[in-house]
Amino acid sequence: MKSKKYTLMMISSMTIFGTIGVFRRYIALPSSLISLGRGFIAVCCLCLFLVVTRKPLNWRFLYQKRYLLLLSGALIGFNWILLFEALQYTTVATATVCYYMAPIFVLIASPFVLKERLNIAQCMTILVALCGMICVSGVFNTSIQSIDDIKGILCGLMAAMMYATVIMLNKKMSEIDAYDKTMTQLSIATLVLFPYVLWTENLSQIKVDTLSIVMLLLLGVLHTGIAYAMYFGAINQLPAQTVALLGYIDPVVAVFISSFILKEHIGLLEYIGAALILGSMMCHEYISTKNSSI
């Protein structure tokens, strides 16, 4: 019964994450300001969760890894900006699939950063995903409608690189509780984004409409506060293979929304590319989980 509960929590959080692109479409604000608002609202929600559950933070571990937490938190903030820019410039499907190149970047960097050797299966995973990325990029057809599509793809890939860096930094902080780590990183991301927004945006010229405010509140409360709480509430209670498999609900939902709800044009090659990238990642997660259980 408990397993079903946590599985449902995981499915719900991944489905919510997959709808971020729709909400971004209806927020008429700069990506940096959306990221700041998302972070601030999410931190408030997580603080409330801490008060309700009376869960204390492990300050000793957090202080020991303070420099890594500062760096990873800052990267998360700018990662949000780039992801929202990608969602603004290109289709939700393309932006999300580009973002899911993050595990591939981790694989490529792992021999140099984490001193982990790549086996043949992992190398094949990288090659298949890169082929998928070429298909998604639209270089073989006329699916790229404007320079905005190229900007969106580049922003999505840069966001993926930043997230990949966060993943590798988190590997060096494995002793810290996942919830404590997330709470700290989101707080740091918000603090870093605040001066950045003041420096880069002319706030007096920004006009805010009611729909944007409502969507931003939902993005902070639902997509970050509630979804993160469900995600981290379930991740430690489910087998790693289940977590990895359910994690791909996010891009599948995003592709579905992009194609059938937002009516964004997605060509056959883009579908093939998305399938190659997501399929290679699922194979990688399966191989990694199988090897770790031996």
Secondary structure as UniProt FT lines:
FT   HELIX           2..18
FT   HELIX           20..25
FT   HELIX           31..53
FT   HELIX           59..64
FT   HELIX           66..89
FT   HELIX           92..99
FT   TURN            100..101
FT   HELIX           102..113
FT   HELIX           120..137
FT   TURN            138..140
FT   HELIX           147..171
FT   TURN            172..175
FT   HELIX           178..200
FT   HELIX           203..205
FT   HELIX           210..220
FT   HELIX           221..226
FT   HELIX           227..235
FT   TURN            236..237
FT   HELIX           240..246
FT   TURN            247..248
FT   HELIX           249..256
FT   HELIX           257..261
FT   HELIX           268..292
//
